[in-house]
């Protein structure tokens, strides 16, 4: 067997799970940051993960596209197991878009160059086609007029919308958002959340680490609360906010909901 062949996960007939995490653990040295995480995500599902700082939220979603390496358990994305196999990692990263807290745009490239880079190098698209796709998604996030500017010429909210458009150019099957509004001034938060709401309405599978509870209430199918590296509680938004079951969840909600 080819050691570099893509490793697939067993799938049941009719299975529409796109992410399956089973018994997953992650350590940073002696620090056990993710402890026996089990989680399924279905196609088209929108999940918001919340919890106190240091609870493992960002580490969890970074493990889903191997920005962090888990040490135990399995992660399967669209039928492919995430292992140390580079072919597996590359294949999964093609299908999983990631939007970071601090945009991560290339400052020396124009906005349209930032967006077309991935499709040209990873998807092997011709430059003209990649740029047409970039303009389509820039228009989708209401920022097409900024195409030939550099990131430093844009506001934080505009840069984050560019980052979302950049991920969409890869036509991902899943979008991961790591606290996408936490670095923004309050007046810029809404413009980013509006773009994310539009994505949700179009059926994009989304996992969002966020404390934007209004967004969770209006958009999420499920809200997950994490603490000390564990999934403490998950439920529909209505039940999560009106009838939390765990004392740690109740305390957290009492501190962030005013």
N, C-alpha and C positions, 0 to 999 in steps of 0.2 A: 504493500500500500504506500502511495506517495505521502511522505510526512508533511508535505506542503499542500496537499489537497484540502479543499474547503470541508470543514467538519459540520455536518448537519445534525439537527436535533430530531428525535422521533416526533411525528405529528399524527394526531388522530384525524380521521376523516371529518371534514366539515369544520375543522379547527380554525377560528378566526382570531386567535391570540396573536399579537405581533411581537410582544415581549413577554418572556417567562423567566422569572428569577427564582431560583430554588436553593434554599439553605446557604445563602451567600454571606461570606464573612470578609472583612477587610481590616487589616491592622496597619498603623503607622508606628513601626517599632513595637513597643509594648502597649501602645494605645489601641484598644479594640473599638474602631470607629463605626463599623457596621457588624451587627450581631444577629446572625441567622435571619436574614431578610428573605421573605417569600412574597412575591408580587407578580400579578398577571396584568397585562394591559391589552385590551382588545382594539381592533382596528376601528378608528373613528372616535375612540374614547378620549376624554379630556380629564386629566388628573391634576389636581393641585396638591403639592406637598408643602406642609408648613411645620413649624416647630422652632424651638429656641436656637440661638446661635450655638454652633458646635454639636448639633444633634445628628449630623451625618447626612443632611439633605443634599447638599451640593456634591458630596463624595458619591452618594448613591447614583445620581444621574451621570456623573463623570465616569462611573464604572460602565455605564451602558454603552458608551462608545470608546471605551478603553483609554480615556485620558487618565484614569486611575486603574490600577490592576488589582482585581480581587484575588484573594489567596485561597478561598475555599468556596465550594458550591458552584452552581452553573448559571450562566446568563445566556439566553437564546433570543436572538432578534430576527424576526421574519424567517424562522426555521434554521438559522445558522448559529452554531455555538461560538461564543466569544472566548477564544483561547489565546495562547501566545502565538498562534499561527498567523503570520503576517497577512496571508490571503484572506483569512476570516476577518481580521481587523479592517483591512482595506474595503472589503465588500460591505461590512456593516457601516463603516463611516460614509460610504456612498449613499446609504439609505437613511441615515440619521443626521438631521440638521441640529446644530447647537448654537444657541444665542447666549452670550456671556453677559455678565454684569457690566463689564467695561469695554464693550463693543468689539475690541480686537481687530480693528480695521488697519490696513497697511497705510501709514501716514503719507508715504511717498507716491502712492498711486491715487489717481482720480477715483471718484465714486464708481463710475462705469467700469474702470479697470479692476477695482476691488471685486465687483460682482462677476465679471466675465472670466476671471482667473481660474476658478474651480472648474466651470464647464469646459474650458479650453484644455486644461492640463489633466483633469480626472476623467471627464466624460468624452474627451477628444472631439469637442465640437469645433467647427470652423469659427474663426474670430467674428465674422459678420453675424453668424447665427447666435453666438454667445452674447454679443452686444445687443442684438434685438431682444433676446430673452431678458437681459439685464434691464433694458428700458421698459419692458412689459411689467416686470416686478417692481421697478422703481415707481412706475405709475400706480401700481396696485397699492403701494404704501404711501401714495400721495406726495412723492418727492422727486418726480421725474425732472423737474427744472434744475435740480442740483447735480445732475449727472457728471458734469465736467469740472466740478469743484473738488477740492481735497478735503479729507475728513476734518482737518483742523479749522476749516471755514464754516463748519456746520455746528448747530447746537447739539447738546447731548441727546435730546429727544430725536433729532433728525439722524444722528449717527446710529442710534439704536434701531431706528426704522430701516436704515441702510443695512445694518447687520442682519435683520430679519429677512430683507429682500435677498441678501447674499446667500443665506441658507436656502431660500426658496428656489434660487436659480439651479440648485442641484437636484430639484424635484424629489425631495426626501419623502419617505413614507412615514417618518416620525419626526417631530420637532421637540427638542429639549430646551427649556428656558431656565437659566440659572439666575434667579433674582434679577430679571431684566429691567426693573424700574428702580432698584434700590440706589443706584448711583445718580439718579436724575433729580433735578429740581422739581418740586411739586407740580408746577404748571405744565411740565413736560410729560408727566406720568400718563395723563389721559390720552395723549396722541399715540403713545406706544400701546396702551391697553386697547384702544380702539382697533388698531391693526390686528392685535391678537384675537380680539372678539370676531373680527371679520374672518380670520383664518379658521376659528372654531366653527363658525356658521357654515363654512365650506367643507367641513368634515375632516379637517386635518387631525391626525392622532397627535396629542400634545401631553407632555409632562412638564408641569410648571412649578418650580420652586419659588414661592412668593409669600409675602405677608399681605398682599392685596386681597383682603377678604371679600370686598365687594365683587371683584373679578371672580373669585371662587364661587360665590353665591350665584352669580348670574350665568357662568359659563361651564363650570366643572360638572362632570358626571359623578365624580368621587372626590372627596377631600381626605387626605391621609395626614395624620399627625405623627411626627417622629420625635423621639427623645432618647438620648444615650444610645444612638445607633440602632434603635429598634422601631418597627412600625407599631406604634402603641394603639392607634385607633384609626378606622376608616369607615366612611359612611357617605350617603348622599349629602349634598350641602345642607338641605333642610334639616335632616336628622343630626348632622354633625354640629350645626350651630344652635339648634333649639333643644337638643336632647343628648349632649355629650355624655358618654358612659364612664370614662376613666377620669380619676381625680386629677391626673397630670394634664389631661386635655382641658378640663374645667378651669384649672388654674391658668393655663396658657391663654385661653380665650378671655378670661376675666382681665388679663393684663393688656391684651391688644384691642379688645372691643370696648369702646367707650360709649 
